[in-house]
């Protein structure tokens, strides 16, 4: 029982670290986009499925913004 609890704690700590790293990446990339760098993309390599889906969505949003910017030029 103790081992099971320890494993759960380790899993939660790992997940917390992954989420913190993802949030940092999201923030960095969105900051670059806000400064006009439309080439910035989130690298979701090795991310779990949930976080990768968010990263892919943000990348799609950036691509759409880039496309709109080019269309207006």
Secondary structure, 3 states (H helix, E strand, C coil): CHHHHHHHHHHHHHHHHHHHHHHHHHHHHHHHHHCCCCCCCCCCCCCCHHHHHHHHHHHHHHHHHHHHHHHHC
